[in-house]
Amino acid sequence: MILNESAVRHDMEKLVDQITAVVSEAFEIAGFDPALGKCAQSNRPDLCQYQCNGAMAGAKLYHQPPFQIAQKVVDVLSAEPMFEKVETVRPGFINMDVALDYLAGLLNEMREDDRCGVPVAEHPLTIIVDYGGANVAKPLHVGHLRSAIIGEAIKRIARFQGHTVIGDVHLGDWGLQMGQIITELRCRRPELPYFDAGYSGPYPEEAPFTISDLEEIYPCASGKSKADPAYKEAAQQATAELQAGRPGYRALWQHIINVSVADLKKNYDKLDVHFDLWKGESDAQPYIPAMVERMKAEGYAYLSDGALVVDVQEEGDTREIPPCMILKSDGAVQYETTDLATIIQRQQDYHPDRIIYLTDKRQELHFVRTFRCAYKTGLVDKDKTELTFIGFGTMNGKDGKPFKTREGGVLRLEYLLKDVSDAVYAKSKAANPSLTEAELQEIADKVGLAAIKYGDLSNQPSKDYVFDVDRFTAFEGNTGPYIMYTMVRIKSILSRFFAEKPDAEPTAILPPESRKETDLYLALARFQDAIEDAYTQNAPNRLCHYIYELSNALNAFYADHNIMKEQDAQRQGSWILLVQLVLKVLELSVDLVGFSAPDKM
Ligand code: ARG
């Protein structure tokens, strides 16, 4: 029976679920539906920690005043050791504070668990995260940066839950930009064997260009393509020939991919973003002919003004959803076509339970049409595979317009990273002149990355935000560096303590004594909720919010409690274990959003 069960109820159930279980049982014992016992974190932490509003709903069901119902339940709970305080508040709220020894028990369990109490998914899913989305040979733009940062966090969070998560960069490697580059190379170096239609290989292994060449060639070709209709036609022709399999163009294309991917990998590595698959639009092409035939044969696809389309408008739509375009009137494959074929490929290779796509929210309509078409034509069984689109907002500059580099051009990731880490370097050097050059470099890299990623991820993905180097690199406030600083602070407390007392072996976290201690315990006990929220809502910002809350609770506690000067060895040991646990939870959390702390700062 609950009344004499004083140990933590279930291994590592979330605290709020443990409370709900106890309160539900009390409802039942008092003669009411246990479903009324659902509890939540209080939105008035000044009054209580947790609350239950079930008596209000029970009033209608049982024709009793809510206060009376609540009181009966509270009577049952009055001997429950899980609570420090349980009380009824008019009109019928049940307010609870958790018993201090119960909280301590919970933290000691978290401490002994590698995962700090986060359960592994009971039914692990296979999830593909389609993110990054860079286009071969075109410069990365801000949208790609956000896709990489948010997608990486979503991937890591799902993986931590125990799901099989496959990250795919889904390169744009099949579009007109390829034909444009081929055309430009042909103008510049017509003598190369790739352009000799009579030559059948083998082609040179070495690419006839470097990444810097490509970076100059693409904008040049794309500019000419816009200005000169004949050039544009040549580029389109080259694209069509490449797609039809012309050997010289295929060989050249492979060079472009190799050179470009090597450079992209370098950039993504710097961001600590890693893909399991480097597939691209080109990989889906072989699936297109059979898919198109089937859509036609089964009557889903029909000709409209010469184009092959599938209607995806649905009853109840409040806006017009144009048909999904499968083939243009000239037979050209569309963005939708490739995404549909990619779904077929992914189904065959991985049988995913879910595919999550991350792009700028301006692509939303594309995904609505693609998903509808995939479900309608039976490429995907709605009950088996969930297609999810996460559209994110724009990263703006201080002027409120989409972020541009100093030169006014599109984003060069290296420059962005450099600006931020330079700012961190300067600040750290000024703040702590004793740091060595190597330490400063590590800080600049790690804290710089934290500044960028946290600056992004602390916002709801769908919102636009302003990229502001000064604000993002501030050591105070809701910033990556503040979180890093908190972690480094704990590391330094721990190393000072163990330097002073190398033999100390603290054994247990004791029940909290002060309000700030209790707040910190409660913040730790919310870790599982934060992870679950971030996962179920695809919202790394939830985890960032938690990281910030926990850091604040730690710093508030530390301001009031001098760990190093504490005379009571047991209490001191308890605090050491407490801050150790905070560090462990923070380390897990920041790793899930994609960065890590240096040892010093
Ligand atoms: N390459 C695309 C772009 O730059 C993004 C690809 C997103 N993924 C997808 N399956 N469509 O906009």
Boltz pocket constraint, residues with backbone or C-beta under 6 A from the ligand:
constraints:
  - pocket:
      binder: B
      contacts: [[A, 130], [A, 132], [A, 133], [A, 134], [A, 135], [A, 169], [A, 170], [A, 171], [A, 172], [A, 339], [A, 357], [A, 358], [A, 359]]
      max_distance: 6.0
